[in-house]
Amino acid sequence: MSIQVSSMVWSNGPQILKERMALLAIADHANDSGSALPGIELIAQKSCMDKRSIMRWLKVLEANGWMSIER
């Protein structure tokens, strides 16, 4: 867990609550360079959302430039 990445999200993250919660759940598993590999189920659990919602919010986060997903 990177305190630096989590702090960045808390300070400057998305203003939409569900976006922020999903990004914080990911940041909770990030290393200091910002790379994170949590699964959809874990992100859903930590953000109190269902898996389908997380998949939608991940697309929104990527489209809005908050993160990039390597496929």
C-alpha atoms as one frame of an Amber mdcrd trajectory, in Angstrom:
protein
   0.000   0.000   0.000   1.273   3.426  -0.929   0.332   6.203   1.453   1.462
   8.677  -1.201  -0.993   7.366  -3.828  -3.876   7.134  -1.347  -3.173  10.672
  -0.115  -3.185  11.946  -3.689  -6.643  10.462  -4.255  -7.959  11.911  -0.976
  -6.539  15.356  -1.807  -7.162  15.613  -5.530  -9.360  12.686  -6.505 -12.676
  12.644  -8.325 -15.555  14.605  -6.819 -18.121  11.899  -7.607 -18.353   9.636
  -4.562 -18.493   6.281  -6.366 -15.579   7.219  -8.611 -13.549   8.255  -5.584
 -14.394   5.096  -3.619 -13.385   2.844  -6.511 -10.137   4.774  -7.007  -9.361
   4.650  -3.275  -9.902   0.889  -3.256  -7.390   0.591  -6.094  -4.963   3.053
  -4.473  -5.068   0.909  -1.349  -3.209  -1.752  -3.356  -0.857   0.538  -5.282
   2.897   0.596  -4.933   4.815   3.882  -4.761   4.964   4.114  -8.554   1.158
   3.907  -8.721   0.880   0.394 -10.125  -1.897  -1.745  -8.638  -3.379  -5.142
  -9.443  -6.465  -5.673  -7.265  -9.210  -7.803  -8.754 -12.709  -6.580  -9.582
 -14.199  -8.518  -6.685 -11.786  -6.982  -4.164 -12.414  -3.454  -5.468 -16.162
  -4.083  -5.263 -15.901  -5.371  -1.714 -13.773  -2.455  -0.504 -15.941   0.183
  -2.172 -19.284  -1.408  -1.180 -20.409  -1.763  -4.790 -21.237  -4.731  -6.966
 -18.811  -6.068  -9.570 -20.857  -4.785 -12.471 -20.829  -1.235 -11.098 -17.063
  -1.412 -10.605 -16.554  -2.427 -14.218 -18.565   0.639 -15.297 -16.705   2.978
 -12.917 -13.327   1.667 -14.059 -14.232   2.705 -17.605 -15.263   6.152 -16.340
 -12.057   6.542 -14.307  -9.961   5.611 -17.313 -11.932   7.853 -19.693 -11.562
  10.799 -17.302  -7.799  10.285 -17.035  -7.681   9.195 -13.379  -5.986   5.921
 -14.260  -4.950   3.747 -17.160  -5.676   0.059 -17.537  -3.191  -2.216 -19.239
  -4.995  -5.007 -21.023
